[in-house]
Amino acid sequence: MKVHEFISQLDEAKIVAAIAETTKKTSGEIRVYISHRSHANVLAFAQRRFHQLGMAKTRQHDAVLLYLAPRTHQFAIVGDSGVHEKCGDAFWREVSAKLSAALRQGDFTAALVQIVRQVGELLAAHFPPEPGVGHELPDAIIH
């Protein structure tokens, strides 16, 4: 799928609102990145972008990146070390399976909102909000 077609089908305001709503309940960070490139190894590119966006620098290592590559119909979900310690591989497999199934249904906004909320629940359970401390990263979708 062409990237501009994918982006045109998104209701970015709904996704950003879901991120903002979810991250009020946690110190954790969630970001969505839509790549314009084709990738043979989407996970490697997602991990690199995670670091380039400064997501590995959060105080509690509690950031998650949802990385989508519409041109190759692939995605990756990258969680920082603190998140991975709390959830383990089973959680990532479950979230990936749900996102994959939801994206296949074609309602990309609903798919992303669903996954943002699921990841947010995990973050809220393990990384409660810190009083007087705001979020370190913006909620906007990057593309």
C-alpha positions as CSV (number, residue, x, y, z in Angstrom):
1,M,0.0,0.0,0.0
2,K,1.2,3.5,-0.7
3,V,2.0,5.4,2.4
4,H,-0.1,8.4,1.6
5,E,-3.1,6.1,1.0
6,F,-2.5,4.5,4.4
7,I,-2.1,7.9,6.1
8,S,-5.2,9.3,4.4
9,Q,-7.3,6.5,5.9
10,L,-6.2,7.3,9.5
11,D,-8.1,9.6,11.8
12,E,-4.9,10.9,13.4
13,A,-6.9,13.0,16.0
14,K,-8.5,9.8,17.4
15,I,-5.1,8.0,17.6
16,V,-3.4,11.0,19.3
17,A,-6.4,11.3,21.7
18,A,-6.0,7.7,22.6
19,I,-2.3,8.1,23.2
20,A,-2.9,11.2,25.4
21,E,-5.8,9.6,27.3
22,T,-3.8,6.4,27.9
23,T,-0.6,8.1,29.0
24,K,-2.4,10.2,31.6
25,K,-2.6,6.9,33.6
26,T,1.2,6.1,33.4
27,S,4.6,7.6,33.3
28,G,5.1,5.4,30.2
29,E,5.3,6.8,26.7
30,I,3.7,5.5,23.5
31,R,4.6,6.8,20.0
32,V,3.3,5.8,16.6
33,Y,5.7,6.1,13.6
34,I,4.7,5.5,10.0
35,S,7.6,4.8,7.7
36,H,7.7,5.9,4.1
37,R,10.3,3.2,3.2
38,S,10.2,-0.4,2.3
39,H,12.1,-2.6,4.8
40,A,13.5,-6.1,4.5
41,N,13.9,-6.1,8.3
42,V,11.3,-3.8,9.8
43,L,12.3,-4.7,13.4
44,A,15.8,-3.5,12.9
45,F,14.6,-0.2,11.4
46,A,12.1,0.2,14.2
47,Q,14.8,-0.3,16.8
48,R,17.0,2.2,15.2
49,R,14.1,4.8,14.9
50,F,13.3,4.1,18.6
51,H,16.8,5.3,19.6
52,Q,16.8,8.2,17.1
53,L,13.6,9.5,18.6
54,G,15.2,9.5,22.1
55,M,12.7,6.9,23.3
56,A,15.5,4.9,25.1
57,K,16.2,8.0,27.3
58,T,13.0,8.0,29.3
59,R,13.7,8.0,33.1
60,Q,12.1,4.6,33.7
61,H,12.8,3.0,30.3
62,D,9.1,2.8,29.8
63,A,8.6,3.8,26.2
64,V,6.9,1.8,23.4
65,L,7.0,2.5,19.7
66,L,4.4,1.2,17.2
67,Y,6.3,1.3,13.9
68,L,4.3,0.8,10.7
69,A,5.7,0.2,7.2
70,P,2.6,0.3,4.9
71,R,4.6,-0.2,1.7
72,T,5.6,-3.7,2.8
73,H,2.6,-4.4,5.0
74,Q,4.7,-4.9,8.0
75,F,4.9,-3.4,11.5
76,A,7.1,-3.8,14.6
77,I,6.5,-3.0,18.2
78,V,9.5,-1.9,20.2
79,G,9.4,-1.6,24.0
80,D,12.3,-0.3,26.1
81,S,14.1,-2.5,28.6
82,G,11.9,-1.5,31.5
83,V,8.7,-2.4,29.7
84,H,10.1,-5.7,28.4
85,E,11.2,-6.7,31.9
86,K,7.6,-6.3,33.1
87,C,5.7,-7.9,30.2
88,G,7.9,-10.5,28.6
89,D,7.7,-12.1,25.2
90,A,4.1,-13.5,25.6
91,F,2.7,-10.0,25.8
92,W,4.5,-8.8,22.7
93,R,3.3,-11.9,20.8
94,E,-0.3,-11.2,21.9
95,V,-0.2,-7.6,21.0
96,S,1.4,-8.3,17.6
97,A,-1.2,-10.9,16.8
98,K,-4.0,-8.5,17.7
99,L,-2.6,-5.7,15.7
100,S,-2.0,-7.9,12.7
101,A,-5.6,-9.1,12.8
102,A,-7.0,-5.6,13.3
103,L,-5.0,-4.1,10.5
104,R,-6.1,-6.9,8.1
105,Q,-9.7,-5.8,8.8
106,G,-8.9,-2.4,7.2
107,D,-9.9,0.0,9.9
108,F,-6.4,1.2,10.6
109,T,-7.5,3.9,13.1
110,A,-9.4,1.4,15.2
111,A,-6.5,-1.1,15.1
112,L,-4.0,1.5,16.4
113,V,-6.4,2.8,19.0
114,Q,-7.0,-0.7,20.3
115,I,-3.3,-1.5,20.5
116,V,-2.5,1.9,22.1
117,R,-5.0,1.2,24.8
118,Q,-3.8,-2.4,25.4
119,V,-0.1,-1.2,25.7
120,G,-1.3,1.7,27.9
121,E,-3.0,-0.8,30.3
122,L,0.3,-2.6,30.7
123,L,2.2,0.6,31.2
124,A,-0.3,1.9,33.8
125,A,-0.1,-1.4,35.7
126,H,3.7,-1.2,36.0
127,F,4.6,2.4,35.6
128,P,2.1,4.7,37.5
129,P,2.2,8.4,36.8
130,E,4.8,10.4,38.7
131,P,3.2,13.3,40.6
132,G,4.5,16.6,39.3
133,V,6.4,15.1,36.4
134,G,5.1,15.5,32.9
135,H,5.6,13.3,29.9
136,E,8.9,13.4,28.1
137,L,7.8,12.8,24.5
138,P,5.1,14.3,22.3
139,D,1.9,12.3,21.5
140,A,1.9,13.2,17.8
141,I,2.0,10.6,15.1
142,I,5.3,10.7,13.2
143,H,5.4,10.2,9.4
